[in-house]
Amino acid sequence: MTDLYIYYRVPDAHAALLAPRVRAMQERLAVAHGVAGQLKRRPGSPDGVQTWMEVYPDTAAGFDAALAAAAQDAALSALIDGKRHTEVFMDLSKCA
């Protein structure tokens, strides 16, 4: 299992419109894939732009494709500044 961290920039003017889109997308993904997404942001908004992060813990193989399709269906790119960046992390193996 892997954890996905997706971060992107959001103009202040779009934040109120974008938040419900992201949350609705996360709810649909939770129902379809059993992954409880989280939505976070950095404090502050230098130059009128916020940094947001979506977190998806313990995802199965193929979830990244489902997430990309869901983001496109939700038209998130219309309200963000630039691209969504994805980081993938996995648990370290326990040493014996």
C-alpha positions as CSV (number, residue, x, y, z in Angstrom):
1,M,0.0,0.0,0.0
2,T,1.1,3.5,-0.7
3,D,0.2,7.0,0.4
4,L,-0.4,9.7,-2.1
5,Y,0.3,13.4,-1.5
6,I,-1.0,15.8,-4.1
7,Y,-0.2,19.5,-3.8
8,Y,-1.1,22.5,-5.9
9,R,-1.5,26.3,-5.8
10,V,-4.9,27.9,-5.5
11,P,-5.6,31.6,-6.1
12,D,-7.5,33.1,-3.1
13,A,-10.3,34.1,-5.4
14,H,-10.9,30.4,-6.3
15,A,-10.6,28.8,-2.9
16,A,-14.3,29.0,-2.0
17,L,-15.3,27.4,-5.3
18,L,-12.7,24.8,-5.3
19,A,-13.1,23.4,-1.8
20,P,-16.5,21.9,-2.3
21,R,-15.4,20.3,-5.7
22,V,-12.4,18.6,-4.0
23,R,-14.5,17.4,-1.0
24,A,-17.2,16.0,-3.3
25,M,-14.5,14.2,-5.4
26,Q,-13.0,12.8,-2.2
27,E,-16.4,11.5,-1.1
28,R,-17.0,9.8,-4.4
29,L,-13.5,8.2,-4.2
30,A,-14.2,7.1,-0.6
31,V,-17.3,5.3,-1.7
32,A,-15.8,3.7,-4.8
33,H,-12.4,2.8,-3.4
34,G,-12.6,2.9,0.4
35,V,-9.9,5.6,0.6
36,A,-10.6,8.5,3.1
37,G,-9.0,11.5,1.5
38,Q,-7.9,14.6,3.5
39,L,-7.7,18.2,2.3
40,K,-5.1,20.5,3.9
41,R,-3.6,23.8,3.1
42,R,-0.5,25.8,4.2
43,P,-1.1,28.7,6.5
44,G,-1.1,32.1,4.7
45,S,-1.3,33.0,1.1
46,P,1.7,34.8,-0.2
47,D,0.9,36.8,-3.3
48,G,-2.8,35.8,-3.0
49,V,-2.1,32.2,-3.7
50,Q,-2.6,29.3,-1.3
51,T,-0.9,25.9,-1.3
52,W,-3.3,23.0,-0.9
53,M,-2.6,19.3,-0.3
54,E,-4.8,16.2,-0.7
55,V,-3.7,13.2,1.2
56,Y,-4.8,9.6,0.4
57,P,-3.4,7.0,2.8
58,D,-3.2,3.3,2.2
59,T,-4.1,3.3,-1.5
60,A,-4.1,0.2,-3.6
61,A,-2.6,-0.3,-7.0
62,G,-4.5,1.7,-9.6
63,F,-5.9,4.3,-7.3
64,D,-3.7,7.0,-8.8
65,A,-5.4,6.5,-12.1
66,A,-8.8,6.7,-10.5
67,L,-7.8,9.9,-8.7
68,A,-6.5,11.5,-11.9
69,A,-9.8,10.6,-13.7
70,A,-11.8,12.0,-10.8
71,A,-9.8,15.2,-10.7
72,Q,-10.4,15.7,-14.4
73,D,-14.1,14.9,-14.1
74,A,-14.4,17.5,-11.2
75,A,-12.7,20.1,-13.5
76,L,-10.2,21.0,-10.7
77,S,-7.6,22.3,-13.1
78,A,-9.9,25.3,-14.0
79,L,-9.5,26.7,-10.5
80,I,-5.9,26.0,-9.7
81,D,-2.7,27.8,-10.7
82,G,-0.4,25.4,-12.5
83,K,-0.3,21.6,-12.2
84,R,-1.2,19.1,-9.5
85,H,2.0,17.5,-8.2
86,T,1.9,14.0,-6.9
87,E,4.3,12.4,-4.4
88,V,4.1,8.7,-3.5
89,F,5.3,7.3,-0.2
90,M,5.4,3.8,1.2
91,D,6.0,2.4,4.6
92,L,9.5,1.3,5.5
93,S,10.0,-2.4,5.9
94,K,10.5,-3.6,9.5
95,C,13.9,-5.0,10.1
96,A,14.1,-8.4,11.9
